[in-house]
Amino acid sequence: MYNQNHMKSKNQIIGKIVFLTIIITFSSCGIKPIISEKPYIKLPSYQVDLKNLGNGRIMIYNGDYYCPVAVCGTSTKVNVEMDNQALGQINYGEYFIVDLGAGSKNFHLEHVEVFKIKSDHKIIIDENTKVLKLEPTDFSHKLTITNELPTSLQTFKQLTN
């Protein structure tokens, strides 16, 4: 009798753990999108090159890094703000072009893993700044001035407002 009750109790505990794990997994897969307050610059794909960028016109992209299939597209959605102004949500394999102007800019990035991950980055934009690469990581983000187009740009989706 004791052994059966003990097994029932153990199975109930395991069931609750599995249930909580499923709830956490599905509730943590997304972040509420934000809408850009700045207009995106739409360029035909054949015109997206470094000579059409710079002087405040910046390409921001999310991608060209290892993205495990299990999380690619769920935990790679990043909300981007600059100087408290929404620039929108960007997912892996996407980019947008926006005129940010020159000067020191404060970027705020957010994405969701199991918890909401936030980070702040100070970037100096000058006439030679052309491309910013963002990358969500497990506990933060990377935001890097690369001034190089992603190698797989032809597979990327250009965002529009």
NORFENQUI-V112128 format. One record per pair of residues at least 24 apart in sequence whose C-alpha atoms are under 8 Angstrom apart, sorted by the first residue. I is the first residue (numbers start at 1). J is the second residue. Records with the same first field share a line. If there is no record, write none. Layout:
BEGIN
I: J / J
END
This chain:
BEGIN
24: 114
25: 114
28: 112 / 113 / 114 / 115
29: 74 / 75 / 112 / 113 / 114
30: 74 / 75 / 77 / 111 / 112
31: 77 / 78 / 79 / 111 / 112
33: 79 / 88 / 89
34: 79 / 86 / 87 / 88 / 89
35: 86 / 87 / 88 / 89
36: 85 / 86 / 87 / 88 / 89 / 161
37: 85 / 86 / 87 / 88
38: 85 / 86 / 87 / 98
39: 98 / 161
40: 96 / 97 / 98 / 99 / 159 / 160 / 161
41: 96 / 97 / 98 / 99 / 160
42: 97 / 158 / 160
45: 154
49: 149
50: 130 / 147 / 148 / 149
53: 130 / 131
54: 126 / 127 / 128 / 129 / 130
55: 101 / 102 / 126 / 127 / 128 / 129 / 130
56: 99 / 100 / 101 / 102 / 125 / 126 / 127 / 129 / 130
57: 97 / 98 / 99 / 100 / 101 / 130
58: 97 / 98 / 99 / 100 / 129 / 130 / 131 / 132
59: 95 / 96 / 97 / 98 / 130 / 131 / 132
60: 95 / 96 / 97 / 131 / 132 / 133 / 134
61: 90 / 93 / 94 / 95 / 96 / 131 / 132 / 133 / 134
62: 90 / 91 / 92 / 93 / 94 / 95 / 133 / 134 / 135
63: 92 / 93 / 94 / 133 / 134 / 135 / 150
64: 93 / 150 / 151 / 152
65: 135
75: 111 / 112 / 113 / 136
76: 111 / 112 / 135 / 136
77: 111 / 112
78: 109 / 110 / 111 / 136
79: 109 / 110 / 111
80: 107 / 108 / 109 / 110
81: 107 / 108 / 109
82: 106 / 107 / 108
83: 107 / 108
84: 108
93: 155 / 156 / 157
94: 156 / 157 / 158 / 159
95: 156 / 157 / 158 / 159
96: 158 / 159 / 160
101: 125
102: 126 / 127
109: 141
111: 136
113: 138
END
